[in-house]
Amino acid sequence: MQGKGKQEPDVLIEGGVLLSMVEGEPPIRNAAVSIKGGFVERIGEKGDFWGPPYDYTDRIDATHGIILPGLVNAHAHTAMTLFRGYADDLPLKTWLFEKIFPLEARHINRETVYWASLLGCLEMIGCGTTSFIDGYFFQDETVRAVHEAGLRALIAQGVIDFPAPGVPDPEEGIQIARAFIRKWNGFSELISPGVFCHSPVTCSRKTLEKAFETALEGAAPLQIHLSETREEVAAIQKKTGMRPVPYLDEVGILNSRLLGAHAVHLDDEEVALLAERKVRIAHVPESNMKLASGIAPVRKMKDAGLSMGIGTDGSASNNNLDLFQEMDAAAKLGKVFAMDPVSLKAREVLHMATVGGAFLLGREDEIGTLEEGKRADVIVVDLDAPHLQPLYDPYSALVYSADGGDVKDVIVNGRVLMKDRRFITLDPEEILAKVKEITKGFGGGTL
């Protein structure tokens, strides 16, 4: 498996409405985007392109669409597509300890993680996600799948204080994570390795400290589930006498290298401390709803200056990897939580799923907005559907009306991964057939 790919072909996207997501820039009507060597070379109106004619390798017709930066999934467990719908309608502790952990122990291995990750990549490409942040086990296989798919990702090896897939001895968890980072650092400009500590409840103070040291050694961030449930907060208070955020601060890992997912049960002091330490937060609204974890105080966190993205979590607790549905849920939950219909407006939520996600990924200088000189991670959403007409406000249409199935074209780093809903890099029939074969033995079979 080679990490450094050949020079990507040049692409011209023509027509439609372009949303650059650059602060203060209005939409461009009848737009055109020229992509060369993996970068956005030129943006403008279709009729205003200048210079000598150029024979593009590929042309994308966006006449009846919206052109925008690729979405960034800020928190996912991609290989958990295998458990989609397996154990629904249960409390988080029951779901996790009585259903998911035992199933993982029986069925998660290198082969299943590889095919499940391919399924997740297929789903994300089909829903307009071009980059994602992932944490799980057997992550060598996730790297392999993501590389084949052509997506951009931060892929983290999981660390937890009891036996886990591929880590039968918890004492070896840090060592395995360190080896993972060393193996994949510099492999590809699209893929970065990292470390994922499951939570402050399932990881001891020593494990948290060692995981953070390992992340720093590899110039990688550390991911963690943070204040996801009331039970988690109570357990940490009982154990340490502190709430989770000040506890992590005392441990010494509360800083800009930390990516906290969920962040549901926070008091005002914790929000202020997270902002002061510049922790990056992934909002995961649908999983929070499904497991009845609660509603994250997004408006408070954003007003405090926290950098935030939007994630899907794993398909076992969502049950999809569709960031369009996630944006819709985020915007509406934000309004309900604040009891304010103007809280978390559509453009602000779309900003979280593009610019915010790029910042969490540590790639804000390369992706997240459509600008000349940035990497060409671009998607086109088809507007030729009843639920997307009429079009008054493209931001509102994307957040409140669109879903992943409306995405027509997907480009990552200048490479076309999907065109006119046809997958270029992956074989859907092969992947679906293999996943059905794998999951027949999970109990209940598969149709």
C-alpha positions, 0 to 999 in steps of 0.5 A: 500500500503506497501512501504518496499518490500520483498527481491528481487530474485537473477538474472544472466545476461549472454552474450553480451557487457557490458557498465559499464559507469564507466569513463575509463572502456572499454566494456566487451565482453561476459559479466556476471552480478550477482545480489543478494538482489537488488545489483550488486554482481559481474561483469566479463566475462562469463567464468571467474565467480568463486565460488560455483554454485548458483541457481539463481531465474531468468536468462537473456540471453543477448548474442545478446545484450548490457547490461548497466545501466538503463536510468534516465529521468531527467524531466517528467510530467508522467500523461500528457500521457493523453494529447499526441497529443491533442494540437500539432503544437502550440506556447508554450503560446497558447498550455499551457494557451488555451489548456493544462490548461483548459483540466487539469481543466476539466479532471485531478483528482485522478483517471485520474492521477493514470491511466495516470501515470501507462501508463507513467510507462508502456511506460518508462519500455518498453523504458529502463527507470528505474528512473525518475524525475517527477513534477505534481499534485495529486502526491499521485496517481503518487506515487501509480502508480510508486510503483506498477510499481516498478520504481525508482523516485523523485516525486514532488508536483506542486506549481503554483500561480493560481488554479491547479488540486487538488489545487483550492486555490493557497494559499494552494499550499505550504501547500499541497506540505509540506503535500505531502513530510511529507507523503511520506518521508521514504515510499520506498527506490525507491521513494522520494518526492519533490516540483516542482515550475512551473516557475519564471513567474507563481510563485511569489517571495514569492511562490519561497521562501516558496517552497524552504523552504518546500523542505529544510524542507523535505531534498528534491530538488526543481524543476523548469522550467528555461529560457525555452522561450524568452517570459519567459526571457522577462517577468522576465526582465520586472518584476524584471529588471533581467534575470531569473538566477540572479533573482533566485540567488537574491531570494536565491534559486540558489544552488545545491538543485535546478533542472532546466529544459530546460535552453534554453535562457542563456547568458554566465554570467548565465551559469557561475553563474549556474555552480558556484552555482552547479545547476543541469540541465535537458536538454529537446531537443525534447520538446524544438524543438516541441514548438520552444523554442530554442536550449539549449547551452549544450556544454557551460554548460558542459564545465562550469562544470554543472551537466546535465541529459536528460529528455523527458518533458511530452507526451503533448509536446514531444510526447513520453517518449523514452530516446533513441530518446531523446539522438539522438536528444540531440547529433544532436542538440548539433552538430548543435548548435555548428556547430561542428560534434564532439560536444556532442559525443555519449558516452557523451550523454549516460553518461548524460542519465545514470550517469548524471541523477543519479546525478540529482536524488541524487542517484549517489552513488547507480545507474547510473553505473554498479559497484559491490556493487551498486543497480541493475538498469540494462537494456538489449538492443537487437541487433538482428534488421536490424537497429542495425547491423553491430555493430562497436561502442556500444555507437554510436549504442545506441545513433544514431540507437536504440530506446526504442522498442529495449530494451529487459529486464529491472531490477530495484533494482534487480527486473525484471520489463520486460523480453523478452519484456513481462511486469512483474509488469504491465498489458498493456491491462488493462492500455490501455483499461482504458486510452482509456475509460478516454480519450473518453470525451476529444474531438475528441474521441479515436480509 
